[in-house]
Amino acid sequence: MSEIIFLVEESPEGGFEARAASASIYTEADTLAELRTMVRDAVACHFESGAGPKLIRLHFVREEILAA
């Protein structure tokens, strides 16, 4: 695997949630800096040494509602 993509959303309780699109990996954090660390740690824990992706991509998903 060369790359893994995480979908990042703001949590309703505050902070951020990250969910991998192609693996069962989920993590959360209070700040973006902390989230980056938590995502790296979660990926390292999920894959065996040397079997993990070379690149971790964070895709920020944001929903906005506009009144008509």
PQR file with spaces between the fields and no chain letter, atoms N, CA, C, O and H, PARSE charges and radii, in Angstrom:
ATOM       1  N    MET     1       0.850   -1.176    0.000 -0.4000 1.5000
ATOM       2  CA   MET     1       0.000    0.000    0.000 -0.0000 2.0000
ATOM       3  C    MET     1       0.897    1.241    0.000  0.5500 1.7000
ATOM       4  O    MET     1       1.779    1.389    0.845 -0.5500 1.4000
ATOM       5  N    SER     2       0.655    2.102   -0.942 -0.4000 1.5000
ATOM       6  CA   SER     2       1.494    3.297   -1.049 -0.0000 2.0000
ATOM       7  C    SER     2       0.885    4.508   -0.346  0.5500 1.7000
ATOM       8  O    SER     2       1.601    5.433    0.035 -0.5500 1.4000
ATOM       9  H    SER     2      -0.062    1.982   -1.629  0.4000 1.0000
ATOM      10  N    GLU     3      -0.452    4.499   -0.175 -0.4000 1.5000
ATOM      11  CA   GLU     3      -1.116    5.673    0.392 -0.0000 2.0000
ATOM      12  C    GLU     3      -2.376    5.259    1.142  0.5500 1.7000
ATOM      13  O    GLU     3      -3.042    4.293    0.770 -0.5500 1.4000
ATOM      14  H    GLU     3      -1.033    3.747   -0.486  0.4000 1.0000
ATOM      15  N    ILE     4      -2.695    5.995    2.198 -0.4000 1.5000
ATOM      16  CA   ILE     4      -3.957    5.807    2.900 -0.0000 2.0000
ATOM      17  C    ILE     4      -4.594    7.189    3.063  0.5500 1.7000
ATOM      18  O    ILE     4      -3.911    8.173    3.350 -0.5500 1.4000
ATOM      19  H    ILE     4      -2.154    6.780    2.501  0.4000 1.0000
ATOM      20  N    ILE     5      -5.901    7.243    2.875 -0.4000 1.5000
ATOM      21  CA   ILE     5      -6.631    8.505    2.937 -0.0000 2.0000
ATOM      22  C    ILE     5      -7.537    8.506    4.163  0.5500 1.7000
ATOM      23  O    ILE     5      -8.282    7.556    4.406 -0.5500 1.4000
ATOM      24  H    ILE     5      -6.455    6.444    2.641  0.4000 1.0000
ATOM      25  N    PHE     6      -7.459    9.589    4.927 -0.4000 1.5000
ATOM      26  CA   PHE     6      -8.340    9.788    6.072 -0.0000 2.0000
ATOM      27  C    PHE     6      -9.301   10.918    5.766  0.5500 1.7000
ATOM      28  O    PHE     6      -8.900   11.961    5.248 -0.5500 1.4000
ATOM      29  H    PHE     6      -6.854   10.360    4.730  0.4000 1.0000
ATOM      30  N    LEU     7     -10.573   10.710    6.087 -0.4000 1.5000
ATOM      31  CA   LEU     7     -11.579   11.760    5.990 -0.0000 2.0000
ATOM      32  C    LEU     7     -11.638   12.437    7.355  0.5500 1.7000
ATOM      33  O    LEU     7     -11.896   11.781    8.364 -0.5500 1.4000
ATOM      34  H    LEU     7     -10.898    9.863    6.507  0.4000 1.0000
ATOM      35  N    VAL     8     -11.403   13.728    7.390 -0.4000 1.5000
ATOM      36  CA   VAL     8     -11.331   14.484    8.640 -0.0000 2.0000
ATOM      37  C    VAL     8     -12.535   15.417    8.717  0.5500 1.7000
ATOM      38  O    VAL     8     -12.816   16.173    7.787 -0.5500 1.4000
ATOM      39  H    VAL     8     -11.194   14.261    6.570  0.4000 1.0000
ATOM      40  N    GLU     9     -13.237   15.347    9.843 -0.4000 1.5000
ATOM      41  CA   GLU     9     -14.386   16.210   10.070 -0.0000 2.0000
ATOM      42  C    GLU     9     -14.276   16.842   11.450  0.5500 1.7000
ATOM      43  O    GLU     9     -13.644   16.288   12.349 -0.5500 1.4000
ATOM      44  H    GLU     9     -13.009   14.733   10.598  0.4000 1.0000
ATOM      45  N    GLU    10     -14.894   17.999   11.609 -0.4000 1.5000
ATOM      46  CA   GLU    10     -14.985   18.598   12.933 -0.0000 2.0000
ATOM      47  C    GLU    10     -15.988   17.782   13.736  0.5500 1.7000
ATOM      48  O    GLU    10     -17.047   17.412   13.230 -0.5500 1.4000
ATOM      49  H    GLU    10     -15.408   18.450   10.879  0.4000 1.0000
ATOM      50  N    SER    11     -15.652   17.510   14.970 -0.4000 1.5000
ATOM      51  CA   SER    11     -16.527   16.741   15.856 -0.0000 2.0000
ATOM      52  C    SER    11     -17.610   17.647   16.421  0.5500 1.7000
ATOM      53  O    SER    11     -17.331   18.803   16.740 -0.5500 1.4000
ATOM      54  H    SER    11     -14.792   17.811   15.381  0.4000 1.0000
ATOM      55  N    PRO    12     -18.839   17.154   16.554 -0.5600 1.5000
ATOM      56  CA   PRO    12     -19.902   17.970   17.163  0.2800 2.0000
ATOM      57  C    PRO    12     -19.570   18.399   18.595  0.5500 1.7000
ATOM      58  O    PRO    12     -20.038   19.438   19.061 -0.5500 1.4000
ATOM      59  N    GLU    13     -18.763   17.598   19.287 -0.4000 1.5000
ATOM      60  CA   GLU    13     -18.375   17.908   20.662 -0.0000 2.0000
ATOM      61  C    GLU    13     -17.168   18.836   20.726  0.5500 1.7000
ATOM      62  O    GLU    13     -16.765   19.255   21.812 -0.5500 1.4000
ATOM      63  H    GLU    13     -18.382   16.754   18.909  0.4000 1.0000
ATOM      64  N    GLY    14     -16.592   19.157   19.580 -0.4000 1.5000
ATOM      65  CA   GLY    14     -15.370   19.955   19.522 -0.0000 2.0000
ATOM      66  C    GLY    14     -14.202   19.064   19.132  0.5500 1.7000
ATOM      67  O    GLY    14     -14.227   17.859   19.383 -0.5500 1.4000
ATOM      68  H    GLY    14     -16.919   18.816   18.698  0.4000 1.0000
ATOM      69  N    GLY    15     -13.203   19.638   18.535 -0.4000 1.5000
ATOM      70  CA   GLY    15     -12.067   18.862   18.077 -0.0000 2.0000
ATOM      71  C    GLY    15     -12.309   18.279   16.697  0.5500 1.7000
ATOM      72  O    GLY    15     -13.128   18.784   15.929 -0.5500 1.4000
ATOM      73  H    GLY    15     -13.183   20.616   18.332  0.4000 1.0000
ATOM      74  N    PHE    16     -11.581   17.201   16.390 -0.4000 1.5000
ATOM      75  CA   PHE    16     -11.625   16.617   15.052 -0.0000 2.0000
ATOM      76  C    PHE    16     -11.671   15.095   15.127  0.5500 1.7000
ATOM      77  O    PHE    16     -11.169   14.489   16.073 -0.5500 1.4000
ATOM      78  H    PHE    16     -10.916   16.790   17.014  0.4000 1.0000
ATOM      79  N    GLU    17     -12.290   14.483   14.100 -0.4000 1.5000
ATOM      80  CA   GLU    17     -12.355   13.038   13.954 -0.0000 2.0000
ATOM      81  C    GLU    17     -11.751   12.677   12.616  0.5500 1.7000
ATOM      82  O    GLU    17     -11.965   13.376   11.625 -0.5500 1.4000
ATOM      83  H    GLU    17     -12.698   14.976   13.331  0.4000 1.0000
ATOM      84  N    ALA    18     -10.992   11.580   12.578 -0.4000 1.5000
ATOM      85  CA   ALA    18     -10.392   11.115   11.329 -0.0000 2.0000
ATOM      86  C    ALA    18     -10.711    9.637   11.154  0.5500 1.7000
ATOM      87  O    ALA    18     -10.499    8.831   12.061 -0.5500 1.4000
ATOM      88  H    ALA    18     -10.819   11.012   13.383  0.4000 1.0000
ATOM      89  N    ARG    19     -11.224    9.293    9.976 -0.4000 1.5000
ATOM      90  CA   ARG    19     -11.617    7.923    9.662 -0.0000 2.0000
ATOM      91  C    ARG    19     -10.966    7.525    8.339  0.5500 1.7000
ATOM      92  O    ARG    19     -11.108    8.230    7.340 -0.5500 1.4000
ATOM      93  H    ARG    19     -11.396    9.947    9.240  0.4000 1.0000
ATOM      94  N    ALA    20     -10.259    6.406    8.328 -0.4000 1.5000
ATOM      95  CA   ALA    20      -9.610    5.936    7.100 -0.0000 2.0000
ATOM      96  C    ALA    20     -10.669    5.477    6.107  0.5500 1.7000
ATOM      97  O    ALA    20     -11.651    4.839    6.488 -0.5500 1.4000
ATOM      98  H    ALA    20     -10.144    5.833    9.140  0.4000 1.0000
ATOM      99  N    ALA    21     -10.469    5.800    4.846 -0.4000 1.5000
ATOM     100  CA   ALA    21     -11.426    5.428    3.811 -0.0000 2.0000
ATOM     101  C    ALA    21     -11.311    3.959    3.423  0.5500 1.7000
ATOM     102  O    ALA    21     -12.301    3.356    3.007 -0.5500 1.4000
ATOM     103  H    ALA    21      -9.672    6.318    4.537  0.4000 1.0000
ATOM     104  N    SER    22     -10.122    3.369    3.551 -0.4000 1.5000
ATOM     105  CA   SER    22      -9.918    2.001    3.056 -0.0000 2.0000
ATOM     106  C    SER    22      -9.483    1.007    4.127  0.5500 1.7000
ATOM     107  O    SER    22      -9.086   -0.113    3.804 -0.5500 1.4000
ATOM     108  H    SER    22      -9.318    3.858    3.888  0.4000 1.0000
ATOM     109  N    ALA    23      -9.552    1.398    5.386 -0.4000 1.5000
ATOM     110  CA   ALA    23      -9.172    0.502    6.481 -0.0000 2.0000
ATOM     111  C    ALA    23      -9.995    0.861    7.714  0.5500 1.7000
ATOM     112  O    ALA    23     -10.571    1.947    7.786 -0.5500 1.4000
ATOM     113  H    ALA    23      -9.874    2.307    5.649  0.4000 1.0000
ATOM     114  N    SER    24     -10.048   -0.034    8.663 -0.4000 1.5000
ATOM     115  CA   SER    24     -10.804    0.206    9.892 -0.0000 2.0000
ATOM     116  C    SER    24      -9.936    0.945   10.903  0.5500 1.7000
ATOM     117  O    SER    24      -9.519    0.382   11.915 -0.5500 1.4000
ATOM     118  H    SER    24      -9.580   -0.916    8.604  0.4000 1.0000
ATOM     119  N    ILE    25      -9.671    2.211   10.610 -0.4000 1.5000
ATOM     120  CA   ILE    25      -8.856    3.034   11.500 -0.0000 2.0000
ATOM     121  C    ILE    25      -9.635    4.311   11.797  0.5500 1.7000
ATOM     122  O    ILE    25     -10.121    4.984   10.888 -0.5500 1.4000
ATOM     123  H    ILE    25     -10.009    2.668    9.787  0.4000 1.0000
ATOM     124  N    TYR    26      -9.743    4.630   13.081 -0.4000 1.5000
ATOM     125  CA   TYR    26     -10.447    5.833   13.517 -0.0000 2.0000
ATOM     126  C    TYR    26      -9.662    6.441   14.664  0.5500 1.7000
ATOM     127  O    TYR    26      -9.136    5.721   15.512 -0.5500 1.4000
ATOM     128  H    TYR    26      -9.347    4.083   13.819  0.4000 1.0000
ATOM     129  N    THR    27      -9.582    7.757   14.693 -0.4000 1.5000
ATOM     130  CA   THR    27      -8.968    8.452   15.817 -0.0000 2.0000
ATOM     131  C    THR    27      -9.573    9.841   15.928  0.5500 1.7000
ATOM     132  O    THR    27     -10.241   10.318   15.010 -0.5500 1.4000
ATOM     133  H    THR    27     -10.010    8.342   14.004  0.4000 1.0000
ATOM     134  N    GLU    28      -9.330   10.480   17.059 -0.4000 1.5000
ATOM     135  CA   GLU    28      -9.850   11.828   17.276 -0.0000 2.0000
ATOM     136  C    GLU    28      -8.872   12.608   18.135  0.5500 1.7000
ATOM     137  O    GLU    28      -8.032   12.035   18.829 -0.5500 1.4000
ATOM     138  H    GLU    28      -8.787   10.093   17.805  0.4000 1.0000
ATOM     139  N    ALA    29      -8.998   13.934   18.073 -0.4000 1.5000
ATOM     140  CA   ALA    29      -8.102   14.809   18.830 -0.0000 2.0000
ATOM     141  C    ALA    29      -8.739   16.184   18.973  0.5500 1.7000
ATOM     142  O    ALA    29      -9.691   16.527   18.273 -0.5500 1.4000
ATOM     143  H    ALA    29      -9.681   14.400   17.510  0.4000 1.0000
ATOM     144  N    ASP    30      -8.186   16.960   19.902 -0.4000 1.5000
ATOM     145  CA   ASP    30      -8.711   18.303   20.161 -0.0000 2.0000
ATOM     146  C    ASP    30      -8.221   19.334   19.145  0.5500 1.7000
ATOM     147  O    ASP    30      -8.948   20.272   18.818 -0.5500 1.4000
ATOM     148  H    ASP    30      -7.413   16.681   20.471  0.4000 1.0000
ATOM     149  N    THR    31      -7.002   19.171   18.645 -0.4000 1.5000
ATOM     150  CA   THR    31      -6.426   20.143   17.712 -0.0000 2.0000
ATOM     151  C    THR    31      -5.935   19.424   16.454  0.5500 1.7000
ATOM     152  O    THR    31      -5.766   18.204   16.453 -0.5500 1.4000
ATOM     153  H    THR    31      -6.411   18.410   18.910  0.4000 1.0000
ATOM     154  N    LEU    32      -5.708   20.185   15.392 -0.4000 1.5000
ATOM     155  CA   LEU    32      -5.187   19.586   14.158 -0.0000 2.0000
ATOM     156  C    LEU    32      -3.778   19.038   14.346  0.5500 1.7000
ATOM     157  O    LEU    32      -3.446   17.984   13.804 -0.5500 1.4000
ATOM     158  H    LEU    32      -5.845   21.175   15.392  0.4000 1.0000
ATOM     159  N    ALA    33      -2.952   19.740   15.106 -0.4000 1.5000
ATOM     160  CA   ALA    33      -1.594   19.254   15.355 -0.0000 2.0000
ATOM     161  C    ALA    33      -1.635   17.912   16.089  0.5500 1.7000
ATOM     162  O    ALA    33      -0.894   16.990   15.750 -0.5500 1.4000
ATOM     163  H    ALA    33      -3.222   20.596   15.547  0.4000 1.0000
ATOM     164  N    GLU    34      -2.495   17.814   17.083 -0.4000 1.5000
ATOM     165  CA   GLU    34      -2.641   16.566   17.833 -0.0000 2.0000
ATOM     166  C    GLU    34      -3.233   15.475   16.949  0.5500 1.7000
ATOM     167  O    GLU    34      -2.851   14.311   17.063 -0.5500 1.4000
ATOM     168  H    GLU    34      -3.097   18.563   17.358  0.4000 1.0000
ATOM     169  N    LEU    35      -4.164   15.843   16.070 -0.4000 1.5000
ATOM     170  CA   LEU    35      -4.778   14.863   15.169 -0.0000 2.0000
ATOM     171  C    LEU    35      -3.734   14.252   14.238  0.5500 1.7000
ATOM     172  O    LEU    35      -3.750   13.043   14.003 -0.5500 1.4000
ATOM     173  H    LEU    35      -4.475   16.789   15.978  0.4000 1.0000
ATOM     174  N    ARG    36      -2.832   15.066   13.711 -0.4000 1.5000
ATOM     175  CA   ARG    36      -1.776   14.539   12.837 -0.0000 2.0000
ATOM     176  C    ARG    36      -0.938   13.484   13.572  0.5500 1.7000
ATOM     177  O    ARG    36      -0.604   12.442   13.007 -0.5500 1.4000
ATOM     178  H    ARG    36      -2.819   16.047   13.902  0.4000 1.0000
ATOM     179  N    THR    37      -0.610   13.763   14.816 -0.4000 1.5000
ATOM     180  CA   THR    37       0.149   12.807   15.624 -0.0000 2.0000
ATOM     181  C    THR    37      -0.660   11.537   15.870  0.5500 1.7000
ATOM     182  O    THR    37      -0.133   10.430   15.758 -0.5500 1.4000
ATOM     183  H    THR    37      -0.881   14.609   15.275  0.4000 1.0000
ATOM     184  N    MET    38      -1.927   11.696   16.200 -0.4000 1.5000
ATOM     185  CA   MET    38      -2.791   10.550   16.480 -0.0000 2.0000
ATOM     186  C    MET    38      -3.003    9.683   15.235  0.5500 1.7000
ATOM     187  O    MET    38      -3.052    8.458   15.337 -0.5500 1.4000
ATOM     188  H    MET    38      -2.356   12.595   16.290  0.4000 1.0000
ATOM     189  N    VAL    39      -3.128   10.309   14.068 -0.4000 1.5000
ATOM     190  CA   VAL    39      -3.294    9.553   12.825 -0.0000 2.0000
ATOM     191  C    VAL    39      -2.035    8.739   12.537  0.5500 1.7000
ATOM     192  O    VAL    39      -2.125    7.558   12.202 -0.5500 1.4000
ATOM     193  H    VAL    39      -3.088   11.304   13.986  0.4000 1.0000
ATOM     194  N    ARG    40      -0.875    9.355   12.664 -0.4000 1.5000
ATOM     195  CA   ARG    40       0.380    8.619   12.446 -0.0000 2.0000
ATOM     196  C    ARG    40       0.491    7.433   13.398  0.5500 1.7000
ATOM     197  O    ARG    40       0.887    6.340   12.993 -0.5500 1.4000
ATOM     198  H    ARG    40      -0.802   10.314   12.936  0.4000 1.0000
ATOM     199  N    ASP    41       0.144    7.651   14.655 -0.4000 1.5000
ATOM     200  CA   ASP    41       0.207    6.585   15.651 -0.0000 2.0000
ATOM     201  C    ASP    41      -0.784    5.463   15.326  0.5500 1.7000
ATOM     202  O    ASP    41      -0.442    4.284   15.427 -0.5500 1.4000
ATOM     203  H    ASP    41      -0.178    8.539   14.984  0.4000 1.0000
ATOM     204  N    ALA    42      -2.007    5.827   14.938 -0.4000 1.5000
ATOM     205  CA   ALA    42      -3.025    4.826   14.597 -0.0000 2.0000
ATOM     206  C    ALA    42      -2.600    3.986   13.400  0.5500 1.7000
ATOM     207  O    ALA    42      -2.807    2.772   13.391 -0.5500 1.4000
ATOM     208  H    ALA    42      -2.285    6.784   14.856  0.4000 1.0000
ATOM     209  N    VAL    43      -2.012    4.615   12.396 -0.4000 1.5000
ATOM     210  CA   VAL    43      -1.536    3.880   11.214 -0.0000 2.0000
ATOM     211  C    VAL    43      -0.399    2.938   11.609  0.5500 1.7000
ATOM     212  O    VAL    43      -0.369    1.788   11.174 -0.5500 1.4000
ATOM     213  H    VAL    43      -1.844    5.601   12.403  0.4000 1.0000
ATOM     214  N    ALA    44       0.525    3.415   12.423 -0.4000 1.5000
ATOM     215  CA   ALA    44       1.645    2.575   12.869 -0.0000 2.0000
ATOM     216  C    ALA    44       1.150    1.361   13.653  0.5500 1.7000
ATOM     217  O    ALA    44       1.713    0.273   13.530 -0.5500 1.4000
ATOM     218  H    ALA    44       0.500    4.350   12.778  0.4000 1.0000
ATOM     219  N    CYS    45       0.104    1.538   14.456 -0.4000 1.5000
ATOM     220  CA   CYS    45      -0.448    0.431   15.243 -0.0000 2.0000
ATOM     221  C    CYS    45      -1.231   -0.556   14.382  0.5500 1.7000
ATOM     222  O    CYS    45      -1.278   -1.747   14.689 -0.5500 1.4000
ATOM     223  H    CYS    45      -0.354    2.422   14.556  0.4000 1.0000
ATOM     224  N    HIS    46      -1.840   -0.072   13.315 -0.4000 1.5000
ATOM     225  CA   HIS    46      -2.705   -0.911   12.475 -0.0000 2.0000
ATOM     226  C    HIS    46      -1.919   -1.849   11.555  0.5500 1.7000
ATOM     227  O    HIS    46      -2.331   -2.987   11.330 -0.5500 1.4000
ATOM     228  H    HIS    46      -1.803    0.896   13.066  0.4000 1.0000
ATOM     229  N    PHE    47      -0.805   -1.378   11.031 -0.4000 1.5000
ATOM     230  CA   PHE    47      -0.020   -2.160   10.075 -0.0000 2.0000
ATOM     231  C    PHE    47       1.231   -2.731   10.729  0.5500 1.7000
ATOM     232  O    PHE    47       1.804   -2.137   11.642 -0.5500 1.4000
ATOM     233  H    PHE    47      -0.471   -0.454   11.214  0.4000 1.0000
ATOM     234  N    GLU    48       1.639   -3.895   10.242 -0.4000 1.5000
ATOM     235  CA   GLU    48       2.891   -4.475   10.715 -0.0000 2.0000
ATOM     236  C    GLU    48       4.047   -3.628   10.211  0.5500 1.7000
ATOM     237  O    GLU    48       3.910   -2.902    9.227 -0.5500 1.4000
ATOM     238  H    GLU    48       1.173   -4.378    9.500  0.4000 1.0000
ATOM     239  N    SER    49       5.163   -3.721   10.875 -0.4000 1.5000
ATOM     240  CA   SER    49       6.343   -2.940   10.512 -0.0000 2.0000
ATOM     241  C    SER    49       6.719   -3.149    9.049  0.5500 1.7000
ATOM     242  O    SER    49       6.906   -4.282    8.603 -0.5500 1.4000
ATOM     243  H    SER    49       5.274   -4.311   11.674  0.4000 1.0000
ATOM     244  N    GLY    50       6.826   -2.057    8.312 -0.4000 1.5000
ATOM     245  CA   GLY    50       7.192   -2.118    6.896 -0.0000 2.0000
ATOM     246  C    GLY    50       6.031   -2.347    5.943  0.5500 1.7000
ATOM     247  O    GLY    50       6.193   -2.210    4.731 -0.5500 1.4000
ATOM     248  H    GLY    50       6.675   -1.137    8.674  0.4000 1.0000
ATOM     249  N    ALA    51       4.853   -2.696    6.474 -0.4000 1.5000
ATOM     250  CA   ALA    51       3.699   -2.982    5.611 -0.0000 2.0000
ATOM     251  C    ALA    51       2.764   -1.792    5.466  0.5500 1.7000
ATOM     252  O    ALA    51       1.816   -1.844    4.682 -0.5500 1.4000
ATOM     253  H    ALA    51       4.721   -2.807    7.459  0.4000 1.0000
ATOM     254  N    GLY    52       3.012   -0.736    6.199 -0.4000 1.5000
ATOM     255  CA   GLY    52       2.134    0.432    6.175 -0.0000 2.0000
ATOM     256  C    GLY    52       2.345    1.294    4.944  0.5500 1.7000
ATOM     257  O    GLY    52       3.281    1.079    4.175 -0.5500 1.4000
ATOM     258  H    GLY    52       3.782   -0.694    6.836  0.4000 1.0000
ATOM     259  N    PRO    53       1.473    2.265    4.765 -0.5600 1.5000
ATOM     260  CA   PRO    53       1.571    3.158    3.611  0.2800 2.0000
ATOM     261  C    PRO    53       2.766    4.104    3.723  0.5500 1.7000
ATOM     262  O    PRO    53       3.222    4.430    4.819 -0.5500 1.4000
ATOM     263  N    LYS    54       3.250    4.527    2.584 -0.4000 1.5000
ATOM     264  CA   LYS    54       4.350    5.495    2.536 -0.0000 2.0000
ATOM     265  C    LYS    54       3.831    6.921    2.728  0.5500 1.7000
ATOM     266  O    LYS    54       4.576    7.808    3.146 -0.5500 1.4000
ATOM     267  H    LYS    54       2.880    4.262    1.694  0.4000 1.0000
ATOM     268  N    LEU    55       2.540    7.136    2.417 -0.4000 1.5000
ATOM     269  CA   LEU    55       1.947    8.461    2.450 -0.0000 2.0000
ATOM     270  C    LEU    55       0.599    8.406    3.163  0.5500 1.7000
ATOM     271  O    LEU    55      -0.205    7.510    2.909 -0.5500 1.4000
ATOM     272  H    LEU    55       1.935    6.415    2.077  0.4000 1.0000
ATOM     273  N    ILE    56       0.356    9.362    4.052 -0.4000 1.5000
ATOM     274  CA   ILE    56      -0.937    9.508    4.717 -0.0000 2.0000
ATOM     275  C    ILE    56      -1.542   10.817    4.238  0.5500 1.7000
ATOM     276  O    ILE    56      -0.951   11.885    4.400 -0.5500 1.4000
ATOM     277  H    ILE    56       1.009   10.090    4.258  0.4000 1.0000
ATOM     278  N    ARG    57      -2.722   10.723    3.649 -0.4000 1.5000
ATOM     279  CA   ARG    57      -3.399   11.917    3.125 -0.0000 2.0000
ATOM     280  C    ARG    57      -4.605   12.245    4.006  0.5500 1.7000
ATOM     281  O    ARG    57      -5.430   11.375    4.285 -0.5500 1.4000
ATOM     282  H    ARG    57      -3.202    9.856    3.517  0.4000 1.0000
ATOM     283  N    LEU    58      -4.702   13.490    4.437 -0.4000 1.5000
ATOM     284  CA   LEU    58      -5.843   13.957    5.213 -0.0000 2.0000
ATOM     285  C    LEU    58      -6.754   14.759    4.294  0.5500 1.7000
ATOM     286  O    LEU    58      -6.348   15.778    3.736 -0.5500 1.4000
ATOM     287  H    LEU    58      -4.031   14.197    4.210  0.4000 1.0000
ATOM     288  N    HIS    59      -7.983   14.292    4.143 -0.4000 1.5000
ATOM     289  CA   HIS    59      -8.967   14.967    3.296 -0.0000 2.0000
ATOM     290  C    HIS    59      -9.998   15.600    4.229  0.5500 1.7000
ATOM     291  O    HIS    59     -10.750   14.895    4.902 -0.5500 1.4000
ATOM     292  H    HIS    59      -8.313   13.465    4.597  0.4000 1.0000
ATOM     293  N    PHE    60     -10.028   16.927    4.265 -0.4000 1.5000
ATOM     294  CA   PHE    60     -10.927   17.638    5.176 -0.0000 2.0000
ATOM     295  C    PHE    60     -12.296   17.780    4.555  0.5500 1.7000
ATOM     296  O    PHE    60     -12.445   18.325    3.461 -0.5500 1.4000
ATOM     297  H    PHE    60      -9.418   17.500    3.718  0.4000 1.0000
ATOM     298  N    VAL    61     -13.318   17.273    5.281 -0.4000 1.5000
ATOM     299  CA   VAL    61     -14.690   17.303    4.827 -0.0000 2.0000
ATOM     300  C    VAL    61     -15.429   18.317    5.697  0.5500 1.7000
ATOM     301  O    VAL    61     -15.421   18.232    6.925 -0.5500 1.4000
ATOM     302  H    VAL    61     -13.196   16.830    6.170  0.4000 1.0000
ATOM     303  N    ARG    62     -16.055   19.258    5.043 -0.4000 1.5000
ATOM     304  CA   ARG    62     -16.753   20.311    5.779 -0.0000 2.0000
ATOM     305  C    ARG    62     -18.123   20.523    5.161  0.5500 1.7000
ATOM     306  O    ARG    62     -18.247   20.710    3.951 -0.5500 1.4000
ATOM     307  H    ARG    62     -16.061   19.327    4.045  0.4000 1.0000
ATOM     308  N    GLU    63     -19.125   20.493    5.978 -0.4000 1.5000
ATOM     309  CA   GLU    63     -20.488   20.712    5.504 -0.0000 2.0000
ATOM     310  C    GLU    63     -20.924   22.111    5.906  0.5500 1.7000
ATOM     311  O    GLU    63     -20.740   22.537    7.046 -0.5500 1.4000
ATOM     312  H    GLU    63     -19.025   20.341    6.961  0.4000 1.0000
ATOM     313  N    GLU    64     -21.505   22.814    4.946 -0.4000 1.5000
ATOM     314  CA   GLU    64     -22.002   24.156    5.203 -0.0000 2.0000
ATOM     315  C    GLU    64     -23.434   24.221    4.708  0.5500 1.7000
ATOM     316  O    GLU    64     -23.733   23.767    3.604 -0.5500 1.4000
ATOM     317  H    GLU    64     -21.655   22.469    4.020  0.4000 1.0000
ATOM     318  N    ILE    65     -24.306   24.772    5.505 -0.4000 1.5000
ATOM     319  CA   ILE    65     -25.707   24.905    5.122 -0.0000 2.0000
ATOM     320  C    ILE    65     -26.009   26.380    4.908  0.5500 1.7000
ATOM     321  O    ILE    65     -25.751   27.220    5.769 -0.5500 1.4000
ATOM     322  H    ILE    65     -24.063   25.140    6.403  0.4000 1.0000
ATOM     323  N    LEU    66     -26.561   26.669    3.741 -0.4000 1.5000
ATOM     324  CA   LEU    66     -26.908   28.049    3.399 -0.0000 2.0000
ATOM     325  C    LEU    66     -28.419   28.187    3.343  0.5500 1.7000
ATOM     326  O    LEU    66     -29.102   27.347    2.757 -0.5500 1.4000
ATOM     327  H    LEU    66     -26.772   25.987    3.041  0.4000 1.0000
ATOM     328  N    ALA    67     -28.934   29.221    3.938 -0.4000 1.5000
ATOM     329  CA   ALA    67     -30.364   29.494    3.847 -0.0000 2.0000
ATOM     330  C    ALA    67     -30.680   30.001    2.434  0.5500 1.7000
ATOM     331  O    ALA    67     -29.924   30.786    1.862 -0.5500 1.4000
ATOM     332  H    ALA    67     -28.379   29.903    4.414  0.4000 1.0000
ATOM     333  N    ALA    68     -31.773   29.555    1.900 -0.4000 1.5000
ATOM     334  CA   ALA    68     -32.183   29.959    0.546 -0.0000 2.0000
ATOM     335  C    ALA    68     -32.793   31.339    0.536  0.5500 1.7000
ATOM     336  O    ALA    68     -33.190   31.831   -0.520 -0.5500 1.4000
ATOM     337  H    ALA    68     -32.388   28.917    2.364  0.4000 1.0000
